[in-house]
Amino acid sequence: MTADQIRGQILTGQLQPGDEVPAIEELQREGWTEGTRVRRRPDSVVRDLARPIPDVTEVAGRLAAQGSPVDEVIESVRAALPTPEQVATLDVPAGLPVLLVRREFWSDGDLVEWTEFVLPGESTELRYALPT
């Protein structure tokens, strides 16, 4: 099973909140982690598009308490046309792009957790600092 297949199952409702996702070993065999080591998998899939975006500090604190101190957080953002579910949930026009954000939490070179969320493209501003 690939990452795109899992995403598709989430968006079509085949995977519901609390459903198990494939074991890390299976995902690694399928190339999900692209050679990175993964210590654990998410406990469940959360499909609720209207849920609050997880706070970076809270997630990092929880992971540190579980023995995985976060030393790097990476976000990737890409634009895409919204799915029908995203149009309905986010109340956005079907023809305007949304932003698909993936936030990865890394500890000592290992991907320990990630989250993906969708933001309305026309009302979202990305603002960030660059290292000097």
N, C-alpha and C positions, 0 to 999 in steps of 0.2 A: 504494500500500500504506500502510495507516495503522499507527499505533503499536499499536493493539489487534490488528490482523491479525498483526503481527510477534510480539507477545506470545503470541498463540494458536498460531502456528507453533512457537514455542519450547516451549510447554507440551505440545503434541501430538507433539513429536518431529520435525516436518517440518524444522526448523532444528536442526542438530547443532553441537557445538563445532567451530570452524574454518570453518563455513559463512559465506559472504559475506552481508552485509545490503545492502539497496539503497543506491545512491549518495546522497550528501547532496542533490544537485540533485533527485533523484526524491522524497526525503522532504520537501524544502522545497515542491515543487509540490503535494504531498498534504497540506500543512499540519502536518507532524510537528513542526516547530520553532516554530510559532506566531509567525513573524516574527523570531525571533532568528537571528543569524548563527552558523553552526557551522563551525569551522575544519577539523575532521576527524571521521571517523566511527570507531566502535569497529572494531578490526581483525577481530574475530570475535565470535560469539555464544557465550557460555558457559552451558550448560544445567544443569550440575551443581549441584543445589540444596544439596548438602552441602559445598560448597567454603567455605573461610574467607572472612569478610567482609573486603574490602580495607581496609587501614589508611589513614586520611585523609592522614596525614603522608607515608607512602610514595608514595601516588598523587600528591600535590602535589609532592613532590620529583622524581618521574619526569617530570611534566609541565613543571616548571621547567627541568629539564635538556634537554627537547625544545623549549624556547623559548616556553613558555606558562606563565608564573608565575601561580599560582592566587591570586586576591584574594578569592574568595568560594566557600563551599561551602554548598549548600542541600539540605536533606533534606525530603522530603514522606513522610508516613506515613498509610496508610489501612488500615482493617480490612476483611477479606473472608473468606468461608468458603473453606476450602482445597480445592484441586483433588484428585482421587484421587492424583495423583503426589505432591503435597505431603503428603497424609496418610501415604503410605507412606514417603517419604523422611525427613520430620521426626518421624514416629511421634507424630502428634497425632490426637485424635478428629475425625471428619468434621464434627461439629456445632459445634465451637468455632472461633472466628475465628483467623486468622493475621494478622500485620501485614505489609503490602506496603510496602517502603521503597525510595524512589528517591533516590539521592544524586547531585547535580549539581556539577560543578567548573567554575567560571567564571573567565575571565581577560580582563580589560579589556573586559568587557561581552559576551564570546563564550562560549557553552557549548562547552567543549573536551572533556569526557568525562562520562559518567554510568554509574552502575551501579545495578542493581535487585536486591534480595534479599528473602527471605521469612523471617520469624521467627515462632515459635510464640507466639500471643497470650497464652496463660494463664501463661507463664513469662518474659515479657519486660517489663522496666521501662524506660520512657523517662525520662531525667533530663537536663536541659539548663539552661543559664544563659540568661537574657534580658538584653538590653542595658538599661542604666539611663539 
